[in-house]
Amino acid sequence: MGQFRFLTGGESHGKGLVAIVEGMVADLSLEEVYINEELKRRQQGYGRGPRMKIEQDKAEILAGVRYGLTTGSPIGLFITNRDWQNWQEQLSISPIETEIEPVTCPRPGHADLAGVIKYGLKDIRPIMERASARETAARVAVGAVARRFLEELGIAVHSHTVAIGPHHWEREEAGLINWQKVEASPVRCAHVKLEKAMMAVIDEAKANGDTLGGIFEVIATGVPIGLGSHVSWDRRLDGKIAQAIMSINAVKGVEIGAGFNLADLKGSQGPDVIEPNPRSKVKDLPWRRVTNRAGGIEGGISNGEDILVRAAVKPIATLTSPLPSIDLGSGEVAKAHYERSDICVVPAAGVIAEAMLAIVLADACLEKFGGDNLKETLANCGNYLRNIS
Ligand SMILES: Cc1cc2nc3c(=O)[nH]c(=O)nc-3n(C[C@H](O)[C@H](O)[C@H](O)COP(=O)(O)O)c2cc1C
């Protein structure tokens, strides 16, 4: 990360999650209610576990905002874990007298085994606590700061579910997405028939004690041409986006634009040809693209089209009848540790991916347009856009 960066801290059942966000311009309006709306969106989704009912996340802004406007100083955010009261002994920060039974049976599909070995611990608990996707609540709060900034630049970020289990919505069929329908859908899918089918397979998986993965898509609109760069590997916007999305728990594949489908096309079919733009079109530029197979990025640089990112989410690895494992204490065959769990997290993962994409784009905009105050950034951006139209 460059201009706009953040760190999170906190355990799944600890006192709370903390984030420090640095590099945001001054004079951006930012309020807790705005962040909390995003946190609420992350907690929804058909197939989430009972924990979502306990949490109802709320972020507290601790620093970097005065009278509803950012000051340019680091922004401190805190989200309380409402379940903390039940975990105070297990996750006590000070040494305690009571003996707490360690977790010794690693769950396949989790950081448990590799983590406990890497950090030389006897108890898997600290690994489970930090590797948990609970941490993504903090990322969504940070993403809300980024999103607020992007709004000022006319950039919007949305997500929707395109597959759960075998039910899949191809990009070509999807066309323009109705985002209001997506927000109202329990699985974040605007295709009514598919939505019902997705909910039915989630019910079926739940009844069978199983879980499901799927695919979400994140779309950024209004992205100016020229974010990121072709000049060095670590400046490429596509590379930054792939890393940010792949860093989301349970994401196992990321594609930009037509992605893996491009492998099946010929060179004559792949690229989005450039043609003159009749000046009446929405974007007042002398060229236009009829297709967007590149997903809005060519050579690591945004090309002015919508940024399209899809990601594959694996089925949750915690099952009600736990998978085989071993007890690391005795070396004997054992069932993996069980902790209450979600059935399908694809809709929530999409919301988290919105936050991650917003963070990458906010950083790229700050790198391109600079500025320490929102007015300065907007003026720089305005000048740049005037010069290319
Ligand atoms: C929103 C969200 C919620 C999740 N909830 C669970 C859960 O309840 N149980 C579980 O076993 N894994 C859950 N996961 C997935 C694990 O966090 C993830 O699979 C695990 O940390 C291992 O990381 P990896 O799959 O990226 O390798 C969730 C992921 C996300 C994005």
PDBQT file of the ligand as one rigid body, heavy atoms in Angstrom, charges set to zero:
ROOT
HETATM    1  C1  LIG A 401     -17.404 -13.608   5.990  1.00  0.00    +0.000 C 
HETATM    2  C2  LIG A 401     -16.690 -14.898   6.255  1.00  0.00    +0.000 A 
HETATM    3  C3  LIG A 401     -17.130 -15.706   7.297  1.00  0.00    +0.000 A 
HETATM    4  C4  LIG A 401     -16.505 -16.922   7.548  1.00  0.00    +0.000 A 
HETATM    5  N1  LIG A 401     -17.003 -17.719   8.533  1.00  0.00    +0.000 NA
HETATM    6  C5  LIG A 401     -16.445 -18.945   8.730  1.00  0.00    +0.000 A 
HETATM    7  C6  LIG A 401     -17.003 -19.824   9.702  1.00  0.00    +0.000 A 
HETATM    8  O1  LIG A 401     -17.998 -19.527  10.350  1.00  0.00    +0.000 OA
HETATM    9  N2  LIG A 401     -16.404 -21.025   9.854  1.00  0.00    +0.000 N 
HETATM   10  C7  LIG A 401     -15.306 -21.392   9.127  1.00  0.00    +0.000 A 
HETATM   11  O2  LIG A 401     -14.826 -22.498   9.307  1.00  0.00    +0.000 OA
HETATM   12  N3  LIG A 401     -14.753 -20.583   8.221  1.00  0.00    +0.000 NA
HETATM   13  C8  LIG A 401     -15.299 -19.353   7.996  1.00  0.00    +0.000 A 
HETATM   14  N4  LIG A 401     -14.758 -18.529   7.051  1.00  0.00    +0.000 N 
HETATM   15  C9  LIG A 401     -13.586 -18.975   6.280  1.00  0.00    +0.000 C 
HETATM   16  C10 LIG A 401     -12.329 -19.019   7.099  1.00  0.00    +0.000 C 
HETATM   17  O3  LIG A 401     -12.092 -17.794   7.754  1.00  0.00    +0.000 OA
HETATM   18  C11 LIG A 401     -11.147 -19.417   6.217  1.00  0.00    +0.000 C 
HETATM   19  O4  LIG A 401     -11.489 -20.481   5.385  1.00  0.00    +0.000 OA
HETATM   20  C12 LIG A 401      -9.980 -19.816   7.078  1.00  0.00    +0.000 C 
HETATM   21  O5  LIG A 401      -9.552 -18.711   7.837  1.00  0.00    +0.000 OA
HETATM   22  C13 LIG A 401      -8.801 -20.377   6.284  1.00  0.00    +0.000 C 
HETATM   23  O6  LIG A 401      -8.323 -19.449   5.359  1.00  0.00    +0.000 OA
HETATM   24  P1  LIG A 401      -8.320 -19.755   3.811  1.00  0.00    +0.000 P 
HETATM   25  O7  LIG A 401      -9.621 -20.458   3.501  1.00  0.00    +0.000 OA
HETATM   26  O8  LIG A 401      -8.249 -18.422   3.163  1.00  0.00    +0.000 OA
HETATM   27  O9  LIG A 401      -7.139 -20.627   3.524  1.00  0.00    +0.000 OA
HETATM   28  C14 LIG A 401     -15.369 -17.306   6.770  1.00  0.00    +0.000 A 
HETATM   29  C15 LIG A 401     -14.919 -16.469   5.746  1.00  0.00    +0.000 A 
HETATM   30  C16 LIG A 401     -15.567 -15.282   5.479  1.00  0.00    +0.000 A 
HETATM   31  C17 LIG A 401     -15.097 -14.423   4.352  1.00  0.00    +0.000 C 
ENDROOT
TORSDOF 0
